[in-house]
């Protein structure tokens, strides 16, 4: 299954995923919710171009309904994902209230789990959000 993909941080896009966002969203919300770490691995590498930034809302929904699954936010892939979201999608994120709320929620949860990197990005997002 796609969500079991063993990520290679240098792979950034798979053409196989293009145009299939709704299909994979349905699979994730039905089957992948118990494997959030695998989803984060995909989002931070081969699926980032196709699934982000909207995918952060999928993750947030899962984490809110199953808080223990948010422990997957302690991974290296999570750090890579939040960086990619900031550097590649912050303009789109800040223009959508749901996306900015979900992104800040993920950053807050990562900070709660001890991520200093998420703390720095959260401060940048808050500054960026307030200056726009």
C-alpha positions as CSV (number, residue, x, y, z in Angstrom):
1,X,0.0,0.0,0.0
2,X,1.2,3.5,-0.8
3,X,1.0,4.6,2.9
4,X,3.6,1.9,3.7
5,X,6.1,3.6,1.4
6,X,9.6,3.7,2.9
7,X,10.5,7.2,2.2
8,X,13.6,8.4,0.4
9,X,14.0,12.1,1.4
10,X,15.4,13.0,-2.0
11,X,12.3,11.8,-3.9
12,X,9.9,14.7,-4.2
13,X,7.2,13.7,-6.6
14,X,5.7,10.6,-8.2
15,X,3.7,11.2,-11.4
16,X,1.5,8.2,-10.4
17,X,-0.1,10.3,-7.7
18,X,-0.9,13.3,-9.9
19,X,-4.6,14.0,-10.2
20,X,-5.6,11.3,-7.7
21,X,-5.9,13.4,-4.5
22,X,-9.5,12.6,-3.8
23,X,-8.9,8.9,-4.2
24,X,-5.9,8.8,-1.8
25,X,-7.7,11.1,0.6
26,X,-10.6,8.6,0.8
27,X,-8.1,5.7,1.3
28,X,-6.2,7.6,4.0
29,X,-9.3,8.7,5.9
30,X,-10.7,5.1,5.8
31,X,-7.6,2.9,6.1
32,X,-4.5,5.0,6.7
33,X,-5.7,6.8,9.8
34,X,-4.1,4.0,11.9
35,X,-0.8,4.6,10.1
36,X,-0.2,8.3,10.3
37,X,3.5,8.0,10.3
38,X,3.5,6.4,6.9
39,X,1.2,9.2,5.6
40,X,3.6,11.8,7.0
41,X,6.5,9.9,5.2
42,X,4.6,10.2,1.9
43,X,3.6,13.8,2.5
44,X,7.2,14.8,3.3
45,X,8.6,13.2,0.2
46,X,6.9,11.8,-2.9
47,X,3.4,13.0,-2.1
48,X,4.1,16.5,-1.0
49,X,3.6,18.1,-4.4
50,X,0.2,16.4,-4.9
51,X,-1.2,16.3,-1.3
52,X,0.0,19.4,0.4
53,X,-1.0,21.8,1.8
54,X,-4.5,20.3,1.9
55,X,-3.2,17.1,3.4
56,X,-2.4,18.8,6.7
57,X,-6.2,19.1,7.3
58,X,-6.5,15.3,6.7
59,X,-3.8,14.7,9.3
60,X,-5.3,17.2,11.8
61,X,-8.7,15.5,11.5
62,X,-7.2,12.1,12.3
63,X,-5.1,13.5,15.2
64,X,-8.0,15.2,16.8
65,X,-10.2,12.0,16.5
66,X,-7.3,9.7,17.6
67,X,-4.9,11.8,19.8
68,X,-2.5,8.9,20.3
69,X,-1.8,8.9,16.5
70,X,-0.3,12.4,16.9
71,X,2.7,10.7,18.5
72,X,3.9,10.2,14.9
73,X,4.7,13.9,14.8
74,X,7.9,13.2,16.7
75,X,9.5,11.8,13.5
76,X,12.2,13.2,11.2
77,X,9.6,13.1,8.4
78,X,7.3,15.4,10.4
79,X,10.1,18.0,10.7
80,X,10.7,17.7,6.9
81,X,7.0,18.0,6.3
82,X,6.5,21.2,8.4
83,X,9.6,22.8,6.7
84,X,8.2,22.0,3.2
85,X,4.9,23.4,4.1
86,X,6.4,26.6,5.3
87,X,8.9,27.1,2.4
88,X,6.6,25.9,-0.4
89,X,3.1,26.6,0.7
90,X,2.9,29.4,3.3
91,X,1.2,31.8,1.0
92,X,-1.6,29.4,0.2
93,X,-1.8,28.3,3.9
94,X,-2.1,31.9,5.2
95,X,-4.9,32.7,2.7
96,X,-7.1,29.8,4.0
97,X,-8.3,29.9,7.6
98,X,-8.8,26.2,7.9
99,X,-5.2,25.5,6.5
100,X,-3.6,28.0,8.8
101,X,-5.5,26.8,11.8
102,X,-4.6,23.1,11.0
103,X,-0.9,24.0,10.4
104,X,-0.7,25.9,13.7
105,X,-2.5,23.0,15.4
106,X,0.1,20.5,14.1
107,X,3.0,22.9,15.0
108,X,1.5,23.3,18.5
109,X,1.2,19.5,19.0
110,X,4.8,19.0,17.8
111,X,5.9,21.7,20.3
112,X,4.0,19.9,23.0
113,X,5.9,16.7,22.0
114,X,9.2,18.5,22.4
115,X,10.1,19.8,19.0
116,X,12.2,22.9,19.1
117,X,12.1,23.1,15.3
118,X,8.3,23.2,15.3
119,X,8.6,26.0,17.9
120,X,10.7,28.1,15.5
121,X,8.4,27.5,12.6
122,X,5.3,28.3,14.7
123,X,6.9,31.6,15.7
124,X,7.6,32.3,12.0
125,X,4.1,31.4,11.0
126,X,2.6,33.6,13.7
127,X,4.8,36.5,12.6
128,X,4.1,35.9,8.9
129,X,0.4,35.6,9.7
130,X,0.3,38.9,11.7
131,X,2.4,40.8,9.1
132,X,0.2,39.9,6.2
